[in-house]
Amino acid sequence: MTHDHDLVLSPTETQTRAALCPPPGRTGSDLVVETLAGLGATTVFGLPGQHALGVFDALGRSGLRYLGLRVENNAGFAADAYGRITGEAAPLLLSTGPGALTALAALQEARAAAAPVLAISSQVPTAGLGGGRHGYLHELPDQAASFRGVVKSVHTVRAQSQIPSAIAEAWRSALTAPHGPVWVEIPEDVLRAETTLPEVTGLDATPEELVPRVELTAVAADLLTRAERPAIIAGGGVVRADAAGKLRQLAERLDAPVVTTFGGKGAFPWTHPLSLGSWLEDRHTTDFLEDADVLLVVGSGLGELSSNYHTFRPRGRVVQIEADLGKLESNHPALGIHADARLALQALLETAGERTDPTAPERVRAVLDRVHARIAAQQLTLEQDVLAAVRRALPAAAPSFWDMTILTYWAWSAFDAKAPGTMHSAQGAGGLGYAFPAALGAAAADPTRPVLAVSGDGGALYSVAELATARQYDLDVTWLIVDDGGYGILRGYMTDAFGAPTATDLPGPDWVALAESFGVPGLRTSPGTLAADLGKALATPGPSVVVLPAALRMFAPTHLE
């Protein structure tokens, strides 16, 4: 006699039966989608192409959410922002050759900003791999070589059984500190062929922890405890490691003033008595940091933008905590600690003593007074008023994404990000067109908060196609376009360097009419009404465009003095 309980299978038996009897009609592309789902992915970005159609067919039969953008580079920017907001690896689906190459600039930004992006591209059929010129559509002699100097790791698949492991290995690479983009390519025939392999389950791609060496943190803690004038530079590595709280604890224990890099905006409270803000392009800040007898640099390579264009010359001892081994001591001799910022700061908190310096807040105020006096003397009230209006309109917890434009360069130094991980720009690689597609990716990552994108009219022209994406998915992004009729910052650079600008004026569209042609509300504003207009747009669900006709100027640089 058979009882009901005799028919109940254990989890192991269920998995075994499923493995022995996989569903019919599956292909190599199903292995891709199943692997992504098994790793925990929920959302993918991309653009279909002929060689990649099998992946999109499998995607359509899966439970994964797809956001399709209109240009591959913009899809890469959206994936970049999704990775920054969630801390997860963001899948980016691309097609062979032109489609893949179009995403290169976005992947460069992701690498520079340590954003975890998992790019998966099709390839020519397996027979075309190896550099032969067979005349396949989209064929490159060595597609992977185009990406090897841009991404963290490259993974080429040649058989279906390699797909799950290759993607899992790439996923682990993307999420191991320092985070970054990775590249997986799979030939079209491998993707399209039927497979008898079982459904993908039970993947483990846990990223490796980058733990500091104990003897190094012990020396660093001793140096900081005994320092007379310690100071801290907090970079993007603090934000990415979710270490802002530990940074504040250490700064307060040491009474050490803190300046944040442009990538580290929000890592330290803007109004804290020990905060120097982000005025790294000011000589007064540079002088203060040079005078520190022990300078702790956390999560920064002290590159061009973080060193006042390499004019920074520290006179004291430098302690540098950096997850990217190539950046460790790349610009200045230091006690280099190769580690994740959060783990290293925790180690310092466990070993550093407490020091008291009642003069620290006073010295910080003196520096900021000199910085503000220098700016005030330049009569740049319009620029400061516009930036202040943006800050008033933007909710404190709302993320913002900034293109390479004059208002952004002001924001790097003078904008209070309010919280870590809320202000992002393309300052890593410095390309145009980042802000709006990145904001779309952020809105997809967290639909509970409005998102602001800020572009100049030159950069906005790179991204106008994504108004269709914003409308299609009803993403809650407000796009502020500062229209000065061209590449405003380049116009200024050329005038200063050569006496007159060339090729920097751009007759543009009617931005409001253009937005409305996509079904996106548009509004033209003025400096006096910007705060109210932008605030209303941000408070209204769905996409919108706010256009500010204004010719902004930059404050005078100090690195040329």
Secondary structure as the mmCIF struct_conf table of DSSP 4:
data_model
#
loop_
_struct_conf.conf_type_id
_struct_conf.id
_struct_conf.beg_label_comp_id
_struct_conf.beg_label_asym_id
_struct_conf.beg_label_seq_id
_struct_conf.end_label_comp_id
_struct_conf.end_label_asym_id
_struct_conf.end_label_seq_id
HELX_RH_3T_P HELX_RH_3T_P1 ASP A 4 LEU A 7
HELX_LH_PP_P HELX_LH_PP_P1 VAL A 8 SER A 10
HELX_RH_AL_P HELX_RH_AL_P1 PRO A 11 LEU A 20
BEND BEND1 CYS A 21 CYS A 21
HELX_LH_PP_P HELX_LH_PP_P2 PRO A 22 PRO A 23
TURN_TY1_P TURN_TY1_P1 PRO A 24 GLY A 25
STRN STRN1 THR A 27 THR A 27
HELX_RH_AL_P HELX_RH_AL_P2 GLY A 28 LEU A 39
TURN_TY1_P TURN_TY1_P2 GLY A 40 GLY A 40
STRN STRN2 THR A 43 GLY A 46
HELX_RH_3T_P HELX_RH_3T_P2 GLN A 50 ALA A 52
HELX_RH_AL_P HELX_RH_AL_P3 LEU A 53 GLY A 60
TURN_TY1_P TURN_TY1_P3 ARG A 61 ARG A 61
BEND BEND2 SER A 62 GLY A 63
STRN STRN3 ARG A 65 GLY A 68
BEND BEND3 ARG A 70 VAL A 71
HELX_RH_AL_P HELX_RH_AL_P4 GLU A 72 THR A 86
BEND BEND4 GLU A 88 GLU A 88
STRN STRN4 ALA A 90 LEU A 94
TURN_TY1_P TURN_TY1_P4 THR A 96 GLY A 97
HELX_RH_AL_P HELX_RH_AL_P5 PRO A 98 THR A 102
TURN_TY1_P TURN_TY1_P5 ALA A 103 ALA A 103
HELX_RH_AL_P HELX_RH_AL_P6 LEU A 104 ALA A 113
TURN_TY1_P TURN_TY1_P6 ALA A 114 ALA A 114
STRN STRN5 VAL A 117 GLN A 123
BEND BEND5 VAL A 124 VAL A 124
HELX_RH_3T_P HELX_RH_3T_P3 THR A 126 GLY A 128
TURN_TY1_P TURN_TY1_P7 LEU A 129 GLY A 130
BEND BEND6 GLY A 131 GLY A 131
TURN_TY1_P TURN_TY1_P8 LEU A 137 HIS A 138
TURN_TY1_P TURN_TY1_P9 PRO A 141 ASP A 142
HELX_RH_AL_P HELX_RH_AL_P7 GLN A 143 ARG A 148
TURN_TY1_P TURN_TY1_P10 GLY A 149 VAL A 150
BEND BEND7 VAL A 151 LYS A 152
STRN STRN6 VAL A 154 THR A 156
BEND BEND8 ALA A 159 ALA A 159
HELX_RH_3T_P HELX_RH_3T_P4 GLN A 160 GLN A 162
HELX_RH_AL_P HELX_RH_AL_P8 ILE A 163 LEU A 175
BEND BEND9 THR A 176 PRO A 178
HELX_LH_PP_P HELX_LH_PP_P3 HIS A 179 HIS A 179
STRN STRN7 VAL A 182 PRO A 187
HELX_RH_AL_P HELX_RH_AL_P9 GLU A 188 ARG A 192
BEND BEND10 ALA A 193 ALA A 193
STRN STRN8 GLU A 194 GLU A 194
BEND BEND11 LEU A 197 LEU A 197
HELX_LH_PP_P HELX_LH_PP_P4 PRO A 198 VAL A 200
HELX_LH_PP_P HELX_LH_PP_P5 THR A 206 GLU A 209
HELX_LH_PP_P HELX_LH_PP_P6 VAL A 211 ARG A 213
HELX_RH_AL_P HELX_RH_AL_P10 VAL A 214 ARG A 226
BEND BEND12 GLU A 228 ARG A 229
STRN STRN9 PRO A 230 ALA A 234
HELX_RH_AL_P HELX_RH_AL_P11 GLY A 236 ARG A 240
TURN_TY1_P TURN_TY1_P11 ALA A 241 ASP A 242
HELX_RH_AL_P HELX_RH_AL_P12 ALA A 244 LEU A 254
TURN_TY1_P TURN_TY1_P12 ASP A 255 ASP A 255
STRN STRN10 VAL A 258 THR A 260
BEND BEND13 PHE A 262 PHE A 262
TURN_TY1_P TURN_TY1_P13 GLY A 263 GLY A 266
BEND BEND14 ALA A 267 PHE A 268
TURN_TY1_P TURN_TY1_P14 TRP A 270 THR A 271
BEND BEND15 HIS A 272 HIS A 272
TURN_TY1_P TURN_TY1_P15 PRO A 273 LEU A 274
STRN STRN11 SER A 275 SER A 275
TURN_TY1_P TURN_TY1_P16 GLY A 277 SER A 278
TURN_TY1_P TURN_TY1_P17 LEU A 280 GLU A 281
BEND BEND16 ASP A 282 ASP A 282
HELX_RH_AL_P HELX_RH_AL_P13 ARG A 283 GLU A 290
TURN_TY1_P TURN_TY1_P18 ASP A 291 ASP A 291
BEND BEND17 ASP A 293 ASP A 293
STRN STRN12 VAL A 294 VAL A 298
BEND BEND18 GLY A 299 GLY A 299
HELX_RH_3T_P HELX_RH_3T_P5 GLU A 304 SER A 306
TURN_TY1_P TURN_TY1_P19 SER A 307 THR A 311
BEND BEND19 GLY A 316 GLY A 316
STRN STRN13 ARG A 317 GLU A 322
BEND BEND20 ALA A 323 ALA A 323
HELX_RH_3T_P HELX_RH_3T_P6 LEU A 325 LYS A 327
TURN_TY1_P TURN_TY1_P20 LEU A 328 GLU A 329
BEND BEND21 SER A 330 HIS A 332
STRN STRN14 LEU A 335 HIS A 338
BEND BEND22 ALA A 339 ALA A 339
HELX_RH_AL_P HELX_RH_AL_P14 ALA A 341 THR A 351
TURN_TY1_P TURN_TY1_P21 PRO A 358 THR A 359
HELX_RH_AL_P HELX_RH_AL_P15 ALA A 360 ALA A 376
TURN_TY1_P TURN_TY1_P22 ALA A 377 GLN A 378
HELX_RH_AL_P HELX_RH_AL_P16 THR A 381 ALA A 393
BEND BEND23 LEU A 394 LEU A 394
TURN_TY1_P TURN_TY1_P23 ALA A 396 ALA A 397
STRN STRN15 SER A 400 TRP A 402
BEND BEND24 MET A 404 THR A 405
HELX_RH_AL_P HELX_RH_AL_P17 ILE A 406 ALA A 414
BEND BEND25 ALA A 419 ALA A 419
TURN_TY1_P TURN_TY1_P24 PRO A 420 GLY A 421
BEND BEND26 THR A 422 THR A 422
STRN STRN16 MET A 423 SER A 425
BEND BEND27 ALA A 426 ALA A 426
TURN_TY1_P TURN_TY1_P25 GLN A 427 ALA A 429
BEND BEND28 LEU A 432 GLY A 433
HELX_RH_AL_P HELX_RH_AL_P18 ALA A 435 ALA A 445
TURN_TY1_P TURN_TY1_P26 PRO A 447 THR A 448
BEND BEND29 ARG A 449 ARG A 449
STRN STRN17 VAL A 451 GLY A 456
HELX_RH_AL_P HELX_RH_AL_P19 ASP A 457 ALA A 460
TURN_TY1_P TURN_TY1_P27 LEU A 461 ALA A 465
HELX_RH_AL_P HELX_RH_AL_P20 GLU A 466 GLN A 472
TURN_TY1_P TURN_TY1_P28 TYR A 473 ASP A 474
STRN STRN18 VAL A 477 ASP A 483
BEND BEND30 GLY A 485 GLY A 485
STRN STRN19 GLY A 486 GLY A 486
HELX_RH_AL_P HELX_RH_AL_P21 GLY A 488 PHE A 498
BEND BEND31 GLY A 499 ALA A 500
BEND BEND32 ALA A 503 ALA A 503
STRN STRN20 ASP A 505 ASP A 505
HELX_RH_AL_P HELX_RH_AL_P22 TRP A 511 SER A 517
TURN_TY1_P TURN_TY1_P29 PHE A 518 GLY A 519
STRN STRN21 GLY A 522 ARG A 524
TURN_TY1_P TURN_TY1_P30 PRO A 527 THR A 529
HELX_RH_AL_P HELX_RH_AL_P23 LEU A 530 ALA A 539
BEND BEND33 THR A 540 GLY A 542
STRN STRN22 SER A 544 PRO A 549
HELX_LH_PP_P HELX_LH_PP_P7 MET A 554 PRO A 557
BEND BEND34 THR A 558 THR A 558
TURN_TY1_P TURN_TY1_P31 HIS A 559 LEU A 560
#
